[in-house]
Each structure stands twice: as C-alpha cells, then as structure tokens.
Amino acid sequence: MLSITRSIFFSRLSISSRINLLVFLVAVGIIGILLGTYIHIKNDMLDINVMHRKHLVETAYSVLEQLEDDVKHKRLSKKAAQKRALKRISTLRYGESNYFWVQDLKGYFLWHPISDLVGQNLIDDKDAHGKKYMQSFIKIAKEKGEGVDVYYWPPTDGRKKVSYIKHFPAWDWVVGSGTYVQHIE
C-alpha cells in the first residue's frame, strides 16, 4: 500500500520537481556525511589532545619519581626533594604558554604559574559554570590515580579546558596540565 502511495505521489510530480527532489535528497545525504565526518574528526582531535597531555604530565611526573628515588636512597630528605621538585616543575613549559601545576589532596596549589594561587586552598572554588574543579581533580586522583577532567578556566569567565591529572602517591601530590579546546570545537 505504501509503495502504491509513493508511486502515485511521484507520478504526479513534474520532471523538474523530481530532479529538484533528487538533488535535495543527495544534498541532505552529503550534509549528513560531512557532519558525521566533522564529529569523528573533532573527537579524534580531542583524543589526540588528551594523549598528548597525558605524555606531557608523565614527563613532569618523572621528575617526582626521580626525586622520590633520591629520598628512598637517602640522598635527599623528603622536604628537600619536594622543594627541588617544585622548582624543576616550575621551569617546565611547552608550546607558547602551557604549563604544569602541582597540588595536594587537600586542595592547595603547591605550584602554579599564577603565583597568587600557590598556597591557596581552592577546594571549594567553582569554575565559570559552577563546577568545583579542585574537588574534581582530587576525586580523579583518589579514585583512578589519573585521568581527564573538563572545566572552565579561569574560574570567573573561563574558557573550556581539558586537563590530564596524575596522582603521585608517595607524596600525595597531583600533577596536571591542560589546554583550551576552543580551537578544536
């Protein structure tokens, strides 16, 4: 019955209307394919960005591992190793303005390039969308050991940022780094 109805519908259309309908359907199909491709490429770019961030955080993390090894072998005190770690990580930069931060599990930044944040407890701070980002970092560190978080930075009028966070259990520190993603979205 449905095919008969379609046949009657199409038989009533002029040749130019049939061509226009065909062109319209092809255009809708092409737009669908392009949209699907765009979404796929965007997701791939975000995945690549996260993997890049992970590898960079692992570089900073290796500084902590090296200095913890010095503590274990009694070449440095824990306090001296921690001080040296913060100093080394503070010099690490990549790209034009990307950096690492170090925090503890109580919500204090131990190192951040915005010096006013160092020593501040930001456990209850919220980003521009109301997310308690520091609590989220800590949750990832405690529950998974490492992972990705999405939030808005700076907190007042922030842009979307994706960060990779990794917990250093020996000192209960978290090292992280992020990037803005508006260029991908």
VOMIGU-654512 format. One record per residue: residue in one letter; x, y, z of N, C-alpha, C in turn. Coordinates in pm, whole numbers, padded with zeros to 5 digits, always signed. Layout:
# residues N
aXYZXYZXYZ...
***
This chain:
# residues 185
m+00082-00120+00000+00000+00000+00000+00086+00127+00000l+00193+00122+00081+00281+00239+00090+00351+00264-00044s+00395+00156-00110+00464+00175-00238+00369+00229-00345i+00244+00191-00338+00145+00245-00433+00126+00394-00409t+00120+00433-00280+00104+00575-00246+00225+00655-00295r+00346+00596-00276+00466+00665-00323+00463+00679-00476s+00424+00574-00544+00419+00578-00690+00324+00686-00739i+00210+00695-00676+00113+00797-00715+00170+00936-00688f+00237+00952-00573+00297+01081-00538+00401+01122-00642f+00492+01031-00675+00598+01063-00769+00545+01080-00912s+00443+01007-00946+00390+01020-01083+00323+01156-01103r+00279+01218-00997+00215+01350-01008+00316+01463-01017l+00443+01433-00985+00547+01537-00990+00596+01557-01132s+00626+01681-01164+00684+01709-01296+00829+01661-01296i+00888+01652-01412+01027+01608-01425+01119+01701-01346s+01098+01831-01357+01185+01927-01286+01167+01911-01134s+01047+01883-01089+01024+01863-00945+01094+01735-00897r+01091+01631-00981+01160+01507-00945+01311+01529-00936i+01364+01605-01031+01508+01636-01030+01542+01719-00906n+01459+01819-00878+01483+01902-00759+01478+01817-00632l+01384+01725-00623+01372+01637-00506+01496+01548-00495l+01541+01495-00607+01661+01412-00609+01783+01492-00564v+01799+01614-00617+01911+01700-00577+01903+01730-00428f+01783+01758-00378+01764+01786-00236+01806+01665-00151l+01761+01545-00190+01795+01425-00113+01945+01396-00116v+02009+01417-00230+02154+01399-00240+02225+01501-00151a+02178+01626-00153+02239+01730-00069+02225+01696+00079v+02107+01650+00120+02087+01610+00261+02182+01496+00296g+02198+01401+00207+02291+01290+00230+02434+01337+00245i+02476+01427+00158+02613+01480+00164+02634+01558+00294i+02536+01639+00331+02547+01715+00456+02558+01618+00574g+02479+01511+00572+02486+01411+00678+02623+01347+00688i+02678+01313+00573+02812+01254+00570+02916+01352+00622l+02908+01477+00577+03003+01578+00622+02992+01603+00773l+02871+01608+00824+02851+01629+00967+02908+01511+01046g+02884+01391+01000+02939+01273+01067+03091+01274+01065t+03149+01313+00951+03294+01321+00939+03350+01428+01033y+03285+01543+01038+03327+01652+01127+03328+01604+01272i+03222+01540+01315+03213+01492+01454+03324+01390+01481h+03346+01302+01387+03451+01200+01403+03589+01266+01413i+03618+01360+01327+03748+01428+01330+03764+01507+01459k+03659+01576+01502+03664+01653+01627+03696+01560+01745n+03628+01447+01752+03653+01352+01860+03794+01297+01855d+03843+01268+01734+03980+01221+01719+04080+01326+01765m+04054+01452+01731+04144+01560+01772+04145+01575+01924l+04028+01562+01987+04023+01569+02133+04098+01452+02195d+04083+01333+02138+04156+01216+02189+04307+01235+02176i+04350+01287+02063+04493+01312+02043+04542+01416+02142n+04462+01520+02164+04498+01624+02259+04515+01566+02399v+04423+01480+02441+04430+01418+02573+04554+01329+02583m+04583+01250+02481+04702+01164+02484+04830+01247+02492h+04831+01357+02420+04947+01448+02425+04963+01502+02567r+04854+01546+02626+04856+01598+02762+04906+01491+02860k+04857+01368+02842+04899+01257+02929+05051+01239+02923h+05107+01236+02802+05251+01217+02787+05330+01332+02850l+05279+01452+02836+05346+01567+02897+05342+01558+03049v+05227+01522+03105+05216+01509+03250+05310+01398+03300e+05323+01292+03224+05414+01185+03263+05559+01234+03266t+05593+01330+03183+05727+01389+03187+05748+01462+03319a+05653+01545+03358+05664+01615+03486+05660+01515+03602y+05579+01413+03589+05568+01308+03692+05702+01237+03712s+05776+01220+03605+05906+01153+03616+06003+01233+03702v+05988+01364+03707+06069+01447+03797+06042+01404+03942l+05914+01386+03975+05877+01343+04110+05933+01204+04140e+05922+01114+04043+05973+00978+04063+06124+00978+04088q+06196+01057+04010+06342+01063+04024+06380+01115+04163l+06312+01219+04207+06345+01276+04337+06299+01187+04452e+06190+01115+04436+06148+01019+04537+06250+00906+04548d+06309+00868+04436+06416+00769+04439+06534+00819+04522d+06566+00948+04509+06672+01007+04591+06636+01002+04740v+06510+01019+04772+06465+01010+04912+06481+00866+04961k+06435+00770+04882+06444+00629+04921+06587+00585+04945h+06679+00638+04866+06820+00601+04879+06897+00697+04970k+06824+00778+05042+06879+00868+05144+06981+00969+05088r+06962+01006+04961+07047+01110+04902+06989+01248+04928l+06857+01253+04957+06787+01378+04987+06681+01350+05093s+06652+01453+05172+06538+01442+05262+06411+01460+05179k+06298+01416+05232+06172+01431+05159+06142+01579+05136k+06165+01661+05237+06138+01804+05225+06225+01868+05117a+06354+01832+05114+06446+01888+05013+06406+01839+04874a+06366+01713+04864+06325+01658+04734+06199+01728+04684q+06104+01751+04773+05981+01819+04734+06009+01962+04688k+06095+02030+04759+06131+02167+04721+06197+02168+04582r+06287+02074+04561+06356+02064+04432+06257+02028+04321a+06162+01941+04351+06062+01900+04252+05980+02020+04206l+05933+02100+04301+05853+02217+04265+05935+02316+04182k+06060+02331+04218+06146+02422+04142+06164+02372+03998r+06188+02243+03982+06208+02187+03847+06079+02195+03764i+05970+02157+03825+05843+02160+03751+05805+02303+03714s+05841+02397+03798+05809+02538+03769+05880+02588+03644t+05988+02522+03605+06062+02565+03485+06015+02495+03358l+05933+02392+03374+05886+02317+03257+05773+02393+03187r+05790+02416+03061+05688+02479+02978+05686+02410+02842y+05576+02421+02774+05568+02369+02639+05470+02456+02561g+05487+02459+02430+05403+02545+02348+05430+02691+02384e+05335+02775+02355+05354+02918+02382+05334+02954+02528s+05233+02895+02592+05205+02937+02730+05152+02822+02816n+05184+02700+02781+05135+02586+02857+05229+02551+02970y+05173+02499+03076+05248+02477+03200+05191+02356+03273f+05258+02320+03380+05211+02216+03471+05174+02283+03602w+05088+02218+03677+05063+02263+03814+05078+02143+03904v+05101+02173+04032+05111+02069+04134+05019+02111+04248q+04945+02015+04299+04854+02042+04410+04859+01924+04506d+04804+01944+04624+04793+01832+04716+04648+01783+04719l+04621+01683+04800+04487+01625+04804+04394+01701+04899k+04443+01809+04957+04359+01893+05044+04304+02013+04968g+04351+02033+04847+04301+02142+04765+04393+02262+04755y+04517+02247+04797+04614+02356+04789+04700+02342+04663f+04717+02454+04592+04814+02455+04484+04952+02469+04547l+05041+02376+04515+05179+02382+04563+05266+02455+04461w+05229+02442+04334+05293+02518+04227+05187+02550+04122h+05187+02672+04080+05104+02719+03969+05169+02847+03918p+05168+02871+03787+05233+02993+03736+05166+03122+03782i+05039+03113+03821+04976+03231+03883+05014+03225+04031s+05118+03300+04066+05177+03286+04199+05078+03313+04313d+04976+03395+04288+04876+03420+04393+04799+03294+04431l+04797+03195+04344+04724+03071+04373+04805+02974+04460v+04937+02988+04457+05023+02898+04534+04998+02919+04683g+04972+02808+04751+04944+02813+04895+04798+02839+04927q+04717+02865+04825+04574+02890+04847+04497+02758+04845n+04401+02748+04936+04314+02631+04936+04195+02664+04847l+04184+02591+04738+04079+02616+04639+03977+02502+04634i+03969+02427+04742+03883+02309+04745+03738+02341+04711d+03690+02459+04749+03551+02494+04723+03533+02594+04609d+03642+02630+04541+03630+02722+04428+03551+02657+04315k+03478+02740+04244+03397+02692+04132+03444+02759+04004d+03429+02687+03894+03461+02747+03764+03343+02832+03717a+03355+02884+03598+03251+02974+03545+03115+02907+03529h+03112+02774+03534+02986+02700+03520+02943+02635+03651g+03010+02671+03760+02970+02621+03892+03034+02490+03934k+03126+02437+03855+03192+02310+03889+03304+02336+03989k+03309+02255+04093+03419+02262+04190+03536+02183+04132y+03616+02252+04052+03720+02187+03974+03826+02120+04060m+03865+02182+04170+03969+02124+04256+03919+01993+04317q+03794+01990+04358+03736+01866+04412+03734+01758+04304s+03707+01799+04182+03704+01705+04071+03843+01647+04045f+03946+01732+04049+04084+01684+04032+04118+01580+04139i+04083+01613+04263+04114+01525+04376+04039+01393+04363k+03915+01399+04321+03836+01277+04304+03901+01185+04200i+03943+01241+04089+04011+01162+03986+04137+01100+04043a+04215+01181+04115+04341+01132+04172+04318+01017+04270k+04220+01033+04357+04194+00930+04459+04131+00805+04402e+04037+00822+04310+03961+00707+04261+04028+00633+04145k+04096+00708+04059+04152+00645+03939+04304+00652+03933g+04363+00743+04011+04507+00761+04004+04548+00861+03897e+04472+00864+03789+04500+00959+03681+04379+00965+03590g+04370+01074+03516+04258+01085+03423+04240+01225+03369v+04129+01240+03298+04098+01363+03226+03985+01437+03298d+03993+01569+03298+03885+01649+03351+03860+01767+03257v+03735+01808+03250+03694+01921+03167+03633+02024+03260y+03677+02148+03248+03629+02257+03332+03655+02388+03259y+03623+02498+03323+03640+02630+03260+03739+02711+03343w+03838+02767+03274+03946+02840+03341+03974+02969+03266p+04000+03079+03331+03995+03097+03477+03852+03088+03529p+03839+03068+03660+03707+03043+03718+03602+03151+03692t+03641+03275+03681+03543+03383+03669+03476+03390+03532d+03552+03380+03427+03495+03394+03292+03563+03298+03196g+03586+03179+03243+03673+03084+03176+03630+03030+03043r+03730+02981+02975+03711+02907+02850+03725+02758+02882k+03665+02676+02799+03668+02532+02822+03811+02480+02814k+03847+02400+02915+03982+02347+02924+03975+02198+02954v+04060+02121+02889+04072+01978+02916+04209+01955+02977s+04211+01890+03094+04336+01866+03164+04355+01719+03193y+04481+01681+03201+04517+01547+03244+04581+01560+03381i+04539+01473+03472+04580+01480+03611+04636+01345+03651k+04747+01345+03728+04805+01219+03775+04849+01233+03920h+04809+01136+04000+04839+01134+04144+04977+01072+04167f+05055+01137+04253+05185+01082+04296+05169+01036+04440p+05137+00909+04460+05101+00859+04594+05207+00878+04702a+05333+00871+04666+05439+00880+04767+05432+01011+04846w+05387+01116+04780+05378+01247+04847+05234+01298+04854d+05141+01222+04802+05001+01265+04790+04988+01398+04716w+05063+01407+04610+05058+01523+04523+04986+01484+04394v+04937+01585+04326+04876+01567+04196+04944+01663+04100v+04988+01609+03987+05046+01695+03883+04949+01694+03765g+04932+01810+03706+04838+01820+03594+04879+01925+03494s+04817+01917+03380+04836+02017+03275+04715+02011+03183g+04679+02125+03131+04561+02130+03046+04580+02222+02927t+04479+02218+02843+04481+02306+02726+04339+02350+02695y+04328+02468+02642+04198+02517+02597+04161+02444+02469v+04033+02418+02451+03991+02336+02337+03900+02409+02239q+03888+02540+02249+03801+02611+02155+03850+02599+02012h+03980+02579+01992+04031+02563+01857+03989+02430+01795i+03953+02334+01878+03907+02204+01829+03756+02206+01808e+03686+02270+01899+03540+02270+01892+03494+02374+01793
***
